[in-house]
Amino acid sequence: MTPSENLSDEPVVFIVNPHAGAGKAARRKGDLESAIGRHFSAATIRLTEGPAHAVDLAAEAQASGAALVVAVGGDGTCHEVVNGLCPPTSTEPASSRLGLLPFGTGSDLQRTLGMSSDLNEAMDALVKGQDRVVDVGLASFKGPTGPQRETFINVAGFGINGDVVKRANQMDKRIGGTLTFFIATLRSSLRYVPPMVRLTWTTPEGEHTRELDVMSCFIANAEWCGGGMWVGRGGAMDDGLLNVSVLPPDPIPVQVVRTRFLYNGALGDWPGVRQFQTSSLKVEAIDRSAPVWIDLDGEMPGQLPAEFSTHPRRLTVRASWNPKKS
């Protein structure tokens, strides 16, 4: 294929987090600009300047009529871009499509979307890839200053997850996503005290309630999180459902031995794990003085109590859609 045949003239905005992947996007600024120029004739590049800036940039890009808005960074950057395209205060489908160039530490969403880590291959997918309409999640929770709402696209959770995210975001991420999150998980396991929570969820059969001790809970719209933890295996991003996995508070040696279940897609084989699908989940901490943190797409925005639900078919995503299975 000649370069002219692979050149798109649709209006595109690339939202670049220069700090993603321990500064990978900034170090490859020249390569990125060159690749964009070879593939898009009407592209604009916007750099984020701090936390949540990508939310505003994505909203501005959509309002200006961008056909495609590309998050250049990791899962956190993508989380912010999704909140700009699909604000939690609206239920309207996004008018701009979402694209992803994986430059982050974890970049777990790229696995579900089948996006290559090779810059030119990923750029080709943004030009020639398949458009699919997917669900986004909605989370309502206790934020730093009061009730807060955010959308998410990949995986949410609570319990030790929030502590792991906090530790991972404080580490030197140049060691890579998988090792960063694995070390953070082990460190958190040594100190974390599992809370007692009340779970309430809905299924076609009605409403269900359970009270139990929880080490960790994954609420998956896509399949991977935490640098390669395969927690949503077999799920679909367009079925209107969240795949929930609740992990029990096992002793630390048992947790270490069973860690493989987090990565090989066999989380259901972990003894004591509860799994179910739902369109809505409400979580409350019972008799808990310390906060129980939540995480959304690898970010830690607040704590319980929280509610998680789906907004079906809210966002169109352009990707290669050839998911990795390892």
N, C-alpha and C positions, 0 to 999 in steps of 0.2 A: 504494500500500500504506500503510495507516495504521500509526502507531507500535506499536499493540498487536499487530498481525499480524507485526511484525518484532522482537518481544521474546522472547528465549529464556530459559527458566527452568532450563537445565542448569547445574550447578556448574562455574564457570570460574575459573581463576587466571591473571591477567596478570602476567608477570614483566618488569618495566620496568628497563632500563639507562638511568639518567638522563644518562649521559655519551655515549651513542650519538649518532652524527651530529654531533659537536662540540657536544653538549648540546641537541640538538633535542628529545629526549623531555622533558627538564626544562623547556624553554621552553614546550612545548605541554601541560604538565601539566593545565591547566584544560580544554582542548579534549578531551584524552584521557579524563579522568574523565567529562565530559559525554557523550561518544560511547558510552562503556562503559555508562553508566546508561540510555541510550536503547535499547540493544540487548540487555543482559543484566540480569536481575533478581537473579541469585545469583552475582555476580562479586566476586572478591577481588583487590586490587592489592598486589603485593609489589615493593619497590624493591631492586635489587642494591646492595651496599655495597662491593664490591671484586672483584678477579679470582676467578673460579670460584664466586662466591656463587650465581650462577644455577643451577649444578649442584645445589647443596643445595636451593635453593628448588623446583626442578622435581621432585626426588625426593620432597620433602615433600608437594608438591601431588598427585603421583600416589598416594602412600601414603594421603592423606586422601580419595581417591575423586574427584578432579577429573575431569570428563568431557573437558575441553579445557584444555590448558595453552598459553598464548599468549606467544611470545617477542616483546617490544616492544623493538626495537633493530636492530642489523645482523646480519651473518653470524656475528660472534663471539658475540653474545648467543644466537643460535639454536644455535650449536655447543655452548655450555654447557648449554642447556636439553635438547638431544638427549642429551647425556651423562648428564643427570639422569634422563631417561625411559628411556634404553637404555644402562645402564652397561656398560662393556667387560667386566666380570666375569660378565655374565649373557648368556644367549642367548634368554631369554623375550621374547615380544612385549610391547611397552609396553601397559599397560591404559588410559592416558590418550591422547587424540589430541593432535597438535601443531598449533598455529596460529601465524601470523606477522603482525605489524604492522610493516612496514618503516620504520624510523626511523634506519637506519645510514648510514655513508659509502658502502659498496658496495651492500649489500642485494642481492647477486646472486641469491640463492635465490628472491627474489620474482619474477624473470623466468621461471624454470622453472615456478613455481607459478601464475603469472598474477595475482599480487596487485597491486592498484592502490596507488599512492603516496598517493592521496586517502584520508583517514582514514575518512570515512563509507562509501566504496565498499569499502574493505578490511574494515571492520567488518561490512558487509552480507554479505561473502563468508564471514566467520567464523560467521555465523548460518545462511546459506542455501547455503553452498558444498558442494562434493562431497567426500566422504571417500574417500581412496585409500590402500591399503596399499603402502608402499614399502620398498626396501632401505635399510640404513645400512651405511656402511663401518666397518671396524675397522683401526686402525693400531697396530702394536707397534714401538717405537723406543727409542733411547737418550735418556733424559730428563736433566735437570740433576743428578739424584742416583742414576741407575741406570735399569734397564729400566722402561718406562712403556707404558701402553695407553690409547687413547682411541677413541671412536667419532666418525665424521664423517658428514655428510649431503650435503654439496654437492660440493666439489672438494678433493682433497689434491694434494700435489706435493713436489718437492725440486729442488735446484739453485739457480739464481738466484731462484726463487720465494720462498724463505725470506728472502733478502736484501731483496727487493722489499717483502715484508710488513713486515719490520722498519722499513724506511725510511718506508713509507706510514703506519704506526702512530705515527711520530714527527712527521709533518707536520701542518700546519693543515688539517684536513679540511673546512673551510668552503668550499673551492674545489670540492667535489663529488668523488664517487667515481671517475669516469672520469679526470678530470684528475689527481687525487691518485695513482692507480696508474700512470698513463702517465708522469708525471714521475719517480716512484720507479723505474719500469722503466728509463728512460733513464739515470738516475744509477747504478743498479746495473750496467748494461751497461758503463759506463766502467771499472769496477774489478774486475769479477768474473772469476775464473780457473776455467774449467770443469773439473770433476773427471772422472777415469776411474772408471766404475762397472761393476759386474757386475749385470745384470738376469736374474732367473729367474722365469718365469711359466708358467702352465698353460693349456692349451686342450683341447678334446675330442681333439685329435690327440696330446696328450702334453705333456711338459715342454720348455721352450725356454730357452736361455741365450745371452746376448750380453754382450760387453765393449766399451764404447765411451765416448767423451767426450760429456758431456751438458751443454748449457747450461741446459736447463729440462725438466722433466717434469710433465705434468698427468695426474692420476688422477681421472677424473670419474665421479661418481654422478649428478649433475645436469648442467646445460649451461653455466652462466656462472660466471665468477669475476673477480677483479681489476677491479671497476668496469665490467664489460661485455665482458670477453674471452670470446668464444664458443668455448670449447675442447671442449665435449662435444656438439656438434651432432648431432642424430639419435639420441642416447642415450635410454634409458628408465630411470626410477628403480625399476622393478619387474621387471627382467629378470635379476637375480642377477649382473650383470656390471659391471665397471669399464671405462670407455673411456680408454685410455692413449695419450698423445701425447708423443713424445720429440723435443725440438728439438736440432739440432746446434749446435756452437760457431762460428757464422759471425762474420766480422769486424764491427766495430761499425757501419760504414756500411751493410752488408748487413742487419744486424738492424733498423736504423731503417727502411730501405726496405720490409722485409717485415713490419713491425709490423701493417700492415693485415690480414694473414691472421689475426691474433689476434682481431680484432674483427668480421670479416665472415663467420665460420663456415667459412672455406675453409682451415683450418690444414693440411689434407692436401695442399694445393697448394704449401706451403712446401718447396722442394727440400731433400731430406735428412731430412725429418721421418718418423719411424717411428710408425705407429699400429696398435693391436691391442686386442682385448677379452679380458679375463681375469677369473676369479673370485679370483685371488690373485697377488700380485707381491712378490718379495723383492729388495731392493736393498742392495748393499754397495759402499762406496768402496774403490778399489784404490790402495794407496800414496799415501794422502792424509793429510797431517799436520793441515791446517786442517779444521775441522768442515764437513760438508755439511748444511745446515739443511733441515728439512722444513717444510711448512705444512699445516694442516688447517683448512679453512673460513676462511681468512684469518688464522689464528693460527699462531705459530711456537713449538711446544712442545718441540722437541728436534731431533735430528740422526740421520743414518745411523749404523749399519745400521738398516733398517726393513723391515717387512712390512705389506702392505696386502691386505685381503680384504673380502668382502661377507658381511653377515648378511641373507639374503633375507627380504623381507616382515616386517620387524621393527617397523615403526612406521606408524600411521595418521595421515595428514596431511589437514587440512581446508583447502581453498583453492578458488579459482575455476577453476584449471587451464586457463587460456587463455593459454599462454605467449607472451611477446613475442618477435618474431623480428628485432628491430633495436635 
